[in-house]
């Protein structure tokens, strides 16, 4: 009798386990069905989060950035098939700022190899702001290529005289977005150059440490790359590129490189949102890179690219409304990698 009851309970256990497994699978499939993303979906999320700009502040330490309209907002997604969905101020251009760092890192590593680049800087995250000197004075090397010091060094390591390294970055941005009209803002560049004394201090400290051997032309290239202007759609295409092994949204495989994509995405996840990166990994859980121009680029590995724009920033220098739009999309489609 006992044996028979055990068999009944065993059968019931198998049935219940099977039911729970199927139910979980169905629910997971339901929450993660990216084919339902539409411009209406993005519009609903955008409108829900539009007012967050009131809680932040536009970056004005670079005078030209302070002139942007704080109420501007845009949201873009490139799906797995390369289809683009846009809502908001989709034609509004803004400067890449720190988002340009992931492009510069790709070029530098392509030219010199990962070992050579990271011999001169770390893979570390940070609890310090993006423009902090961090351990330059103690360890002598930047913490990572996402903070200003590491990014300035990265750009200085790209080969070529004069503005050639900058032009390589600009050409790569044009290639990834398939947008040959992308240029840089000369007024923002001049504004950054005339006020960038802190960055200049990092440049000369690294030059003193033997990491940089060139002159201020190399720093000018960094100021120029930060001044490249694009749209939220362009950012979504960059996000797609790194999410899909460096394959362009239209299927072009010229730069296909799974290891490069892993490197860039890991740096985005570790340090792409400045000192907010740890908390962001917990809440959003996706490789992302922000810029003080108000943009955030997001890669959903193996899937989609996301681009947002809203120039009102939180205390970390990240777009407030942009962060909340990303967070809502991630929750709705269960996109976190964790």
C-alpha positions as CSV (number, residue, x, y, z in Angstrom):
1,X,0.0,0.0,0.0
2,X,2.8,2.3,1.0
3,X,4.6,1.5,-2.3
4,X,1.5,2.3,-4.3
5,X,1.1,5.7,-2.5
6,X,4.7,6.5,-3.1
7,X,4.2,5.8,-6.8
8,X,1.1,8.0,-6.9
9,X,3.0,10.9,-5.2
10,X,5.9,10.3,-7.5
11,X,3.7,10.6,-10.5
12,X,2.0,13.7,-9.1
13,X,5.5,15.2,-8.4
14,X,6.6,14.6,-12.0
15,X,3.3,16.1,-13.3
16,X,3.6,19.2,-11.1
17,X,7.3,19.7,-12.0
18,X,6.5,19.3,-15.6
19,X,3.6,21.8,-15.3
20,X,5.7,24.3,-13.5
21,X,8.5,23.9,-16.1
22,X,6.1,24.4,-19.0
23,X,4.4,27.3,-17.2
24,X,7.7,29.0,-16.6
25,X,8.8,28.4,-20.2
26,X,5.6,29.9,-21.5
27,X,5.8,32.9,-19.2
28,X,9.5,33.4,-20.1
29,X,8.6,33.2,-23.8
30,X,5.7,35.6,-23.3
31,X,7.8,38.3,-21.5
32,X,10.8,37.9,-23.8
33,X,8.9,38.0,-27.2
34,X,10.8,40.8,-28.9
35,X,8.7,40.5,-32.0
36,X,6.0,42.5,-30.3
37,X,8.2,45.6,-30.0
38,X,6.7,48.5,-32.0
39,X,6.8,52.2,-32.2
40,X,3.7,52.3,-30.1
41,X,5.5,50.3,-27.4
42,X,8.3,52.8,-27.4
43,X,6.0,55.8,-27.5
44,X,4.1,54.5,-24.4
45,X,7.3,54.1,-22.5
46,X,8.7,57.5,-23.7
47,X,5.6,59.4,-22.6
48,X,5.6,57.6,-19.2
49,X,9.1,58.8,-18.5
50,X,9.2,62.1,-20.3
51,X,8.9,64.2,-17.1
52,X,12.1,62.9,-15.5
53,X,14.0,65.7,-17.2
54,X,12.6,68.0,-14.5
55,X,14.6,66.1,-11.9
56,X,18.0,66.5,-13.6
57,X,20.2,69.1,-15.1
58,X,21.8,69.6,-18.6
59,X,25.6,69.5,-18.6
60,X,26.8,73.0,-18.6
61,X,30.5,72.6,-17.6
62,X,31.0,72.5,-21.4
63,X,29.2,75.8,-22.3
64,X,27.9,74.6,-25.7
65,X,26.2,71.6,-24.1
66,X,24.3,73.9,-21.8
67,X,22.5,75.4,-24.8
68,X,20.5,72.2,-25.6
69,X,16.8,72.0,-24.9
70,X,16.3,69.9,-21.7
71,X,12.9,68.7,-22.9
72,X,14.2,66.9,-26.0
73,X,13.7,63.2,-25.9
74,X,14.0,60.2,-28.3
75,X,13.9,56.4,-28.1
76,X,15.1,54.0,-30.8
77,X,15.4,50.2,-31.1
78,X,17.0,48.1,-33.8
79,X,15.5,44.6,-33.6
80,X,17.2,41.3,-34.3
81,X,16.3,41.6,-38.0
82,X,17.8,45.1,-38.3
83,X,14.4,46.8,-38.4
84,X,14.4,50.3,-36.8
85,X,11.7,51.6,-34.5
86,X,11.8,55.2,-33.5
87,X,9.7,57.6,-31.4
88,X,10.2,61.1,-30.0
89,X,12.6,63.7,-31.3
90,X,14.2,61.2,-33.7
91,X,15.9,63.7,-35.9
92,X,17.4,65.6,-33.0
93,X,21.2,65.5,-33.1
94,X,23.4,65.5,-30.0
95,X,27.1,64.8,-29.4
96,X,28.4,61.4,-28.5
97,X,30.7,62.5,-25.7
98,X,31.8,59.4,-23.8
99,X,29.9,57.0,-26.0
100,X,32.7,57.6,-28.6
101,X,35.0,55.7,-26.2
102,X,33.7,52.3,-27.2
103,X,34.5,53.1,-30.9
104,X,38.0,54.3,-30.1
105,X,38.6,51.2,-28.0
106,X,37.6,48.9,-30.9
107,X,39.9,50.7,-33.3
108,X,42.9,50.8,-30.9
109,X,42.5,47.1,-30.1
110,X,42.1,46.2,-33.8
111,X,45.4,47.9,-34.5
112,X,47.5,47.0,-31.5
113,X,45.9,44.0,-29.8
114,X,44.1,43.8,-26.5
115,X,47.2,42.8,-24.5
116,X,49.1,45.9,-25.6
117,X,46.2,48.3,-24.8
118,X,45.4,46.8,-21.4
119,X,49.1,46.7,-20.5
120,X,48.7,50.4,-20.2
121,X,45.4,50.5,-18.3
122,X,43.1,48.3,-16.2
123,X,39.8,46.4,-16.6
124,X,38.6,47.8,-13.3
125,X,35.3,49.4,-12.5
126,X,35.2,52.6,-10.4
127,X,33.3,54.3,-7.6
128,X,34.6,57.7,-8.8
129,X,33.2,60.1,-11.4
130,X,34.2,59.9,-15.1
131,X,36.6,62.8,-14.9
132,X,38.4,61.6,-11.7
133,X,42.2,61.2,-11.8
134,X,41.6,57.9,-9.9
135,X,44.9,56.0,-9.6
136,X,47.0,57.9,-12.1
137,X,49.2,59.4,-9.4
138,X,49.5,56.1,-7.4
139,X,49.5,53.2,-9.9
140,X,50.4,55.4,-12.8
141,X,47.8,53.9,-15.1
142,X,44.1,54.6,-15.9
143,X,41.5,52.3,-14.2
144,X,39.8,51.5,-17.5
145,X,39.2,52.8,-21.0
146,X,35.7,54.2,-20.2
147,X,36.8,56.9,-17.8
148,X,38.3,60.0,-19.3
149,X,41.9,59.2,-18.5
150,X,41.7,55.8,-20.1
151,X,39.8,57.1,-23.1
152,X,42.3,59.9,-23.7
153,X,45.1,57.3,-23.6
154,X,43.1,54.9,-25.9
155,X,42.8,57.6,-28.6
156,X,46.4,58.5,-28.3
157,X,47.3,54.9,-29.1
158,X,45.5,54.9,-32.4
159,X,48.0,55.2,-35.2
160,X,48.4,58.2,-37.5
161,X,49.6,61.8,-37.4
162,X,47.5,64.9,-36.7
163,X,43.7,64.3,-36.9
164,X,44.0,60.9,-38.6
165,X,43.1,58.9,-35.4
166,X,39.9,61.1,-35.1
167,X,39.0,60.5,-38.7
168,X,39.3,56.7,-38.2
169,X,36.8,57.0,-35.3
170,X,34.5,59.2,-37.4
171,X,34.6,56.8,-40.3
172,X,33.9,53.9,-38.1
173,X,30.8,55.6,-36.6
174,X,29.6,56.4,-40.2
175,X,30.2,52.7,-41.2
176,X,28.4,51.2,-38.2
177,X,25.4,53.5,-38.6
178,X,25.5,53.4,-42.4
179,X,25.2,57.2,-42.2
180,X,27.9,59.0,-44.2
181,X,26.4,62.4,-43.2
182,X,27.6,62.2,-39.6
183,X,30.0,65.0,-38.7
184,X,31.4,66.6,-35.6
185,X,30.2,69.9,-34.0
186,X,33.0,72.4,-34.4
187,X,31.4,74.7,-31.8
188,X,31.2,71.9,-29.2
189,X,34.8,70.9,-30.0
190,X,36.0,74.4,-29.5
191,X,34.0,74.7,-26.3
192,X,35.5,71.4,-25.0
193,X,39.0,72.4,-26.0
194,X,38.9,75.8,-24.3
195,X,37.4,74.4,-21.0
196,X,39.1,71.0,-20.9
197,X,41.8,71.8,-18.5
198,X,41.1,68.8,-16.3
199,X,41.4,66.5,-19.3
200,X,44.6,68.3,-20.2
201,X,46.0,67.6,-16.7
202,X,45.3,63.9,-17.2
203,X,47.0,64.0,-20.6
204,X,50.2,65.5,-19.2
205,X,50.2,63.3,-16.2
206,X,50.1,60.2,-18.4
207,X,52.8,61.8,-20.6
208,X,54.9,62.3,-17.5
209,X,54.3,58.6,-16.7
210,X,55.5,57.5,-20.1
211,X,52.1,56.3,-21.4
212,X,51.8,59.1,-23.9
213,X,54.6,60.3,-26.2
214,X,52.8,62.7,-28.5
215,X,51.6,66.3,-28.3
216,X,48.3,67.9,-27.7
217,X,47.1,67.0,-31.2
218,X,46.3,63.6,-29.6
219,X,44.1,65.4,-26.9
220,X,42.4,67.4,-29.6
221,X,41.4,64.2,-31.3
222,X,39.7,63.1,-28.1
223,X,37.8,66.4,-27.9
224,X,36.8,66.0,-31.5
225,X,35.5,62.4,-31.1
226,X,33.4,63.5,-28.1
227,X,31.9,66.2,-30.4
228,X,30.6,63.8,-33.1
229,X,26.9,64.4,-33.6
230,X,24.3,61.7,-34.2
231,X,20.7,60.6,-33.3
232,X,19.1,58.0,-31.0
233,X,18.7,55.8,-34.1
234,X,22.4,56.0,-34.8
235,X,23.0,54.9,-31.2
236,X,20.6,52.0,-31.5
237,X,22.6,50.8,-34.6
238,X,25.8,51.0,-32.6
239,X,24.2,49.0,-29.8
240,X,23.0,46.4,-32.3
241,X,26.5,46.2,-33.8
242,X,28.2,45.2,-30.6
243,X,25.3,43.0,-29.5
244,X,25.7,40.9,-32.7
245,X,29.4,40.2,-32.9
246,X,30.3,43.4,-34.7
247,X,27.9,42.7,-37.5
248,X,26.1,45.8,-38.9
249,X,22.3,46.0,-38.7
250,X,22.0,45.4,-42.4
251,X,24.0,42.2,-42.2
252,X,27.4,43.5,-43.3
253,X,30.1,41.3,-41.8
254,X,33.2,43.4,-42.6
255,X,34.2,43.7,-39.0
256,X,32.6,40.5,-37.6
257,X,34.5,39.6,-34.4
258,X,32.9,37.8,-31.5
259,X,35.9,38.4,-29.2
260,X,35.9,42.2,-29.9
261,X,32.2,42.4,-29.2
262,X,32.7,40.6,-25.9
263,X,35.5,42.9,-24.9
264,X,33.5,46.1,-25.7
265,X,30.3,44.8,-24.0
266,X,32.2,43.7,-20.9
267,X,33.7,47.2,-20.6
268,X,30.3,48.7,-21.1
269,X,28.9,46.5,-18.4
270,X,31.8,47.1,-16.0
271,X,32.3,50.9,-16.3
272,X,30.0,52.2,-19.1
273,X,27.7,54.1,-16.7
274,X,30.5,55.7,-14.6
275,X,30.2,55.1,-10.9
276,X,26.6,54.1,-11.3
277,X,27.6,51.0,-13.3
278,X,27.3,48.5,-10.4
279,X,23.7,49.6,-9.5
280,X,22.9,49.8,-13.2
281,X,24.0,46.2,-13.7
282,X,21.6,45.2,-10.9
283,X,18.6,47.1,-12.3
284,X,19.1,47.0,-16.1
285,X,21.7,44.3,-16.4
286,X,22.8,45.1,-19.9
287,X,26.1,46.5,-21.5
288,X,25.5,50.2,-21.9
289,X,27.5,53.4,-22.4
290,X,26.3,56.9,-21.6
291,X,27.5,60.3,-22.5
292,X,27.0,63.7,-21.0
293,X,25.4,64.9,-24.2
294,X,22.3,62.9,-23.0
295,X,22.6,59.7,-25.0
296,X,22.8,56.1,-23.8
297,X,23.6,53.2,-26.1
298,X,22.6,49.7,-25.0
299,X,23.5,46.2,-26.4
300,X,21.3,43.3,-25.7
301,X,23.7,40.4,-26.5
302,X,22.7,38.4,-29.5
303,X,19.5,40.4,-29.9
304,X,18.8,44.1,-30.2
305,X,20.3,47.5,-30.0
306,X,18.8,50.4,-28.0
307,X,19.5,54.1,-28.3
308,X,18.0,56.9,-26.0
309,X,18.4,60.6,-25.8
310,X,17.4,63.1,-23.1
311,X,20.0,65.7,-22.1
312,X,18.9,66.2,-18.5
313,X,21.4,64.3,-16.4
314,X,21.5,62.7,-12.9
315,X,24.3,63.4,-10.5
316,X,26.4,60.6,-12.2
317,X,26.2,62.3,-15.6
318,X,23.7,59.8,-17.0
319,X,20.4,60.7,-18.8
320,X,17.6,60.5,-16.3
321,X,14.7,59.9,-18.6
322,X,16.9,57.8,-20.8
323,X,17.7,55.4,-17.9
324,X,14.1,55.0,-17.0
325,X,13.0,54.3,-20.6
326,X,15.6,51.6,-20.8
327,X,14.6,50.2,-17.4
328,X,10.9,50.0,-18.5
329,X,11.8,48.3,-21.8
330,X,14.1,45.8,-20.0
331,X,11.4,44.9,-17.5
332,X,8.6,44.6,-20.1
333,X,10.7,42.2,-22.3
334,X,12.8,40.6,-19.6
335,X,16.1,41.7,-21.3
336,X,18.6,41.6,-18.4
337,X,21.4,39.1,-19.0
338,X,21.1,38.0,-15.4
